[in-house]
């Protein structure tokens, strides 16, 4: 399978993508896409990296796996294609964003490309999934690849904000160097977690921008649609 990955990221991750497990992973994914309906579309599997180069990464948000409904996933965690109904978790993200920034934010789309283009790496732990079968590619070794991505960012960059939402993301971020980076943790924005008081009020969006500004880095326009 051809790896549609930004050349800069290919260079950064060269050792990883040359490992036997990754070659096996690409072959398995190729077979899955031939024999089953999988998401996101094959050309968007690495979209998170192609919208946000390594050089530009300011913020990392970690999700679990892509949306598994028809036409939803676009390769960015928590994000859906234009015209798709905004999922419950993303609605809660937008609600917290609105409350945190003290603004009225009523998005008509759940497409988060505007965040990615500003340096927010929207990284799912698994980059593919079968239709209507959540976590169906969890047994693959995507986790080894995405763990390496997180490690490379932690080791080779400074002053990145990692937003870890929910227990899965907390575990995924255990090895991040917290002396060099800001790690913000909360419950997951899914309705079950959010309704238990583990999500709302975390103020992660304003805290992220305060940290970036403190370190001379351009802040994220969270409500931009451009």
C-alpha positions as CSV (number, residue, x, y, z in Angstrom):
1,X,0.0,0.0,0.0
2,X,1.3,3.4,-0.9
3,X,1.9,5.6,2.2
4,X,0.3,9.0,1.5
5,X,2.4,10.7,4.2
6,X,3.8,14.3,4.2
7,X,7.6,14.1,3.2
8,X,8.7,15.9,6.4
9,X,6.8,13.3,8.5
10,X,8.2,10.5,6.4
11,X,11.7,11.8,7.2
12,X,11.0,12.1,10.9
13,X,9.4,8.7,11.1
14,X,11.7,6.9,8.6
15,X,13.0,4.4,11.1
16,X,9.5,3.5,12.2
17,X,7.9,3.1,8.8
18,X,10.8,0.8,7.7
19,X,10.2,-1.6,10.5
20,X,8.7,-5.0,9.6
21,X,5.6,-4.5,11.8
22,X,4.7,-1.3,9.8
23,X,5.2,-3.0,6.5
24,X,2.9,-5.8,7.7
25,X,0.4,-3.3,9.0
26,X,0.2,-1.5,5.6
27,X,-0.3,-4.9,3.9
28,X,-3.1,-5.8,6.3
29,X,-4.8,-2.4,5.9
30,X,-4.6,-2.7,2.2
31,X,-6.4,-6.1,2.4
32,X,-9.0,-4.7,4.8
33,X,-9.8,-1.9,2.3
34,X,-10.1,-4.4,-0.5
35,X,-12.4,-6.8,1.3
36,X,-14.4,-4.5,3.6
37,X,-15.7,-1.0,3.8
38,X,-13.3,0.9,6.0
39,X,-12.8,4.5,7.0
40,X,-11.5,7.1,6.5
41,X,-11.1,6.9,2.7
42,X,-7.7,5.4,2.0
43,X,-6.2,8.6,0.7
44,X,-7.1,10.3,4.1
45,X,-5.6,7.7,6.4
46,X,-2.7,10.0,7.1
47,X,-4.6,13.3,6.8
48,X,-3.7,14.5,10.3
49,X,0.0,14.6,9.2
50,X,-0.7,16.2,5.9
51,X,-2.6,19.1,7.3
52,X,-0.2,19.6,10.1
53,X,3.6,19.2,9.5
54,X,6.0,18.2,12.2
55,X,7.5,21.7,12.1
56,X,4.1,23.3,12.7
57,X,2.8,21.1,15.6
58,X,1.8,23.3,18.5
59,X,-1.0,21.1,20.0
60,X,-1.7,17.4,20.0
61,X,-5.2,16.0,20.6
62,X,-5.4,12.3,21.0
63,X,-8.5,10.3,19.9
64,X,-9.1,6.5,19.8
65,X,-10.2,5.5,16.3
66,X,-12.0,7.0,13.4
67,X,-15.8,7.4,13.2
68,X,-17.2,4.2,11.7
69,X,-20.3,5.6,10.0
70,X,-20.6,6.2,6.2
71,X,-19.2,9.5,5.2
72,X,-18.2,10.6,8.6
73,X,-14.4,10.2,9.1
74,X,-11.9,12.5,7.4
75,X,-8.7,11.4,9.0
76,X,-8.7,13.9,11.9
77,X,-9.7,12.8,15.4
78,X,-13.1,14.1,16.6
79,X,-13.6,15.7,13.2
80,X,-16.3,14.9,10.6
81,X,-16.8,15.9,7.0
82,X,-18.8,18.9,6.1
83,X,-22.5,18.1,5.9
84,X,-22.3,15.3,8.5
85,X,-24.3,15.8,11.7
86,X,-22.0,16.9,14.5
87,X,-21.4,13.9,16.8
88,X,-22.2,14.1,20.6
89,X,-18.6,14.2,21.7
90,X,-17.8,17.0,19.3
91,X,-20.9,18.9,20.4
92,X,-19.6,18.8,23.9
93,X,-16.2,20.0,22.7
94,X,-17.8,23.0,21.1
95,X,-19.9,23.7,24.1
96,X,-16.9,23.7,26.4
97,X,-15.0,25.8,23.9
98,X,-17.8,28.4,23.9
99,X,-18.1,28.4,27.7
100,X,-14.3,28.6,28.1
101,X,-13.8,31.5,25.7
102,X,-16.9,33.3,26.8
103,X,-18.3,33.5,23.3
104,X,-21.3,32.3,21.4
105,X,-20.0,29.6,19.1
106,X,-22.6,27.9,16.9
107,X,-20.7,25.9,14.2
108,X,-22.6,24.6,11.3
109,X,-19.9,22.0,10.6
110,X,-17.8,19.5,12.6
111,X,-14.9,19.7,10.2
112,X,-11.8,20.5,12.2
113,X,-9.4,21.1,9.3
114,X,-9.1,24.8,10.4
115,X,-7.5,23.6,13.7
116,X,-5.2,21.2,11.9
117,X,-4.0,23.9,9.5
118,X,-3.0,26.0,12.5
119,X,-0.8,23.4,14.1
120,X,-3.2,21.1,16.0
121,X,-2.3,17.5,15.3
122,X,-5.6,15.6,15.5
123,X,-4.2,12.1,16.1
124,X,-6.2,9.0,16.5
125,X,-4.4,6.0,18.1
126,X,-5.7,3.8,15.3
127,X,-5.9,5.4,11.9
128,X,-8.4,3.0,10.3
129,X,-11.6,1.2,11.2
130,X,-14.2,-1.1,9.6
131,X,-17.6,0.4,8.8
132,X,-20.1,0.1,11.8
133,X,-17.5,-1.7,13.8
134,X,-15.7,0.5,16.4
135,X,-12.2,-0.5,17.5
136,X,-12.2,-3.2,14.8
137,X,-8.6,-2.3,13.9
138,X,-7.5,-2.0,17.5
139,X,-5.7,-5.4,17.3
140,X,-3.5,-4.1,14.5
141,X,-0.2,-2.3,15.5
142,X,-1.3,1.2,14.7
143,X,-0.6,1.9,18.4
144,X,3.1,1.3,17.9
145,X,3.2,3.8,15.1
146,X,1.2,6.5,16.9
147,X,3.2,5.9,20.1
148,X,6.3,6.7,18.1
149,X,4.7,9.8,16.7
150,X,4.0,11.1,20.2
151,X,7.5,10.1,21.4
152,X,9.1,11.9,18.5
153,X,7.2,15.1,19.2
154,X,8.0,14.8,22.9
155,X,11.7,14.3,22.3
156,X,12.4,16.6,19.4
157,X,10.1,19.6,20.0
158,X,9.5,22.0,22.9
159,X,6.4,23.8,24.3
160,X,3.8,21.6,22.7
161,X,0.4,21.3,24.4
162,X,-0.9,17.7,24.7
163,X,-4.7,17.5,25.3
164,X,-5.5,14.1,26.8
165,X,-9.2,13.5,27.1
166,X,-10.3,10.3,28.8
167,X,-8.5,7.3,30.3
168,X,-7.4,6.0,27.0
169,X,-5.6,9.2,26.1
170,X,-4.2,9.5,29.6
171,X,-2.4,6.2,29.2
172,X,-1.3,7.0,25.6
173,X,0.5,10.1,27.0
174,X,2.3,8.6,29.9
175,X,5.7,9.0,28.4
176,X,5.4,12.6,27.3
177,X,8.2,14.8,28.8
178,X,6.2,17.1,31.1
179,X,9.3,19.2,31.8
180,X,9.3,20.4,28.2
181,X,5.6,20.4,27.3
182,X,2.2,21.2,28.8
183,X,0.0,18.2,29.4
184,X,-3.7,18.9,30.2
185,X,-5.9,16.0,31.2
186,X,-9.6,15.7,31.7
187,X,-12.5,13.3,31.3
188,X,-13.6,12.4,27.8
189,X,-16.1,14.7,26.0
190,X,-18.5,11.8,25.3
191,X,-22.0,12.4,26.9
192,X,-21.4,9.6,29.5
193,X,-18.2,11.2,30.8
194,X,-19.3,14.8,30.4
195,X,-22.6,14.3,32.2
196,X,-20.6,12.9,35.2
197,X,-18.8,16.2,35.5
198,X,-15.5,15.0,34.1
199,X,-15.4,17.2,31.0
200,X,-17.1,20.6,31.3
201,X,-15.1,23.4,32.9
202,X,-11.6,22.0,32.0
203,X,-10.8,25.3,30.2
204,X,-8.3,23.5,28.0
205,X,-8.7,25.9,25.1
206,X,-7.8,29.0,27.0
207,X,-5.1,27.3,29.0
208,X,-3.6,26.1,25.7
209,X,-3.5,29.6,24.3
210,X,-2.1,31.1,27.5
211,X,0.8,28.6,27.4
212,X,1.5,29.2,23.8
213,X,1.5,32.9,24.2
214,X,3.7,32.6,27.3
215,X,6.3,30.8,25.1
216,X,6.1,33.2,22.2
217,X,4.1,30.9,20.0
218,X,1.1,32.0,17.9
219,X,-2.1,31.0,19.6
220,X,-4.9,28.9,18.0
221,X,-8.0,30.6,16.7
222,X,-10.3,27.9,17.9
223,X,-13.5,29.3,16.4
224,X,-12.0,30.0,13.0
225,X,-13.7,28.3,10.0
226,X,-10.8,29.2,7.6
